[in-house]
Amino acid sequence: MENKKEETITEDMITEETSVENNGLSLKSNDKVKDTLFRTLFSDKKKLLSLYNALNGSNYEDENLIRINTLEQVIFMRWKNDVSFIIKDSLNLYEHQSTPNPNMPLRCFYYINDLYHKETYQEDLYSSRMFNIPTPQFIVLYNGTDTQEEKFEYKLSDMFTNKTENPALELKVMVYNINKGMNEDVKNACEALKGYMICVDKIRDKVNQGMSSTDAVIQSINECIEEDVLRDFFLEHKEIAMNACLYEYDEQKHIKNEKNISFEEGLAEGEERKQYDIVLRMLEKNVPLKNIADYLDVSIDYIKQIEAELLAKA
């Protein structure tokens, strides 16, 4: 039995490459692409088999049935794709996401193309003999803070410019909302998934209460160990789990901040364009420059610049 000190996650377990700042993630130029807690957790075949069973209502027990074939070189926004694997004749791509992504079918389309190429590159595509390929299944486990349905589907055909009843190409992605009160039967059937969300919720709650992400992660993992939530996993992979949690949480925050900044910039650009158009119309009506400046609370120089552009186009 390990002593209390050995069972405790501490700040010195944060690796040098993981740098966290108050305003989001600080990425160093030599950073390697990080693993998320989800990916780290479900790289274990036993846990992955349990998740497969929970989602499919199956009861496989031999984790050796699983052949993980995740494409390590495929990266999206500094994240590796989570996990893909074959069991029996089924090829499964599982992703977890903290932000809604209706473009997921297209991402999966690119990804499955590479996977099928990897599986069949030795086959002769020009042969008169049909060869078999595993049946695909695309699953997203959503745990973001935006309100989403408990279970819904993204379709590739929804992205098509011209909608048809029977599209020549289709790809469906099933999304499971795994937040509190959602798909509890799936979480209860997979201890690792349930534990993952308990940890995520702990971190979120502590950050929302004003705690730093570093302290929130440390305290949440220690609480999980004490409460026997993924205890063996956290004890065996202390440093990996610590850094995966930090990177996962702060990357999510970083992405959200970038979206908010883009939205605010878009609003600012819209207001600026609106103001520009008003000046333009007033100049075309020969309104005196001082009157325009007073009306819009802008400088004479700004108006003169627009006036020069108008004269140049004349």
Secondary structure, DSSP 8 states (H G I E B T S, - for coil): ---HHHHS--GGGS-TT-EEETTEEE--TT---B--HHHHHTTSHHHHHHHHHHHHT-----GGGEEE---TT-EETTEE--EEEEETTEEEEEEEESS--TTHHHHHHHHHHHHHHHHHTTS-TT-SS-----EEEEEEEE--SS---SEEEEEGGGG-SS--SS-SS--EEEEEE-STTSSHHHHHH-HHHHHHHHHHHHHHHHHHTT--HHHHHHHHHHHHHHTTSSHHHHHHTHHHHHHHHHHHHHHHHHHHHHHHHHHHHHHHHHHHHHHHHHHHHHHHTT--HHHHHHHHT--HHHHHHHHHHHHHH-
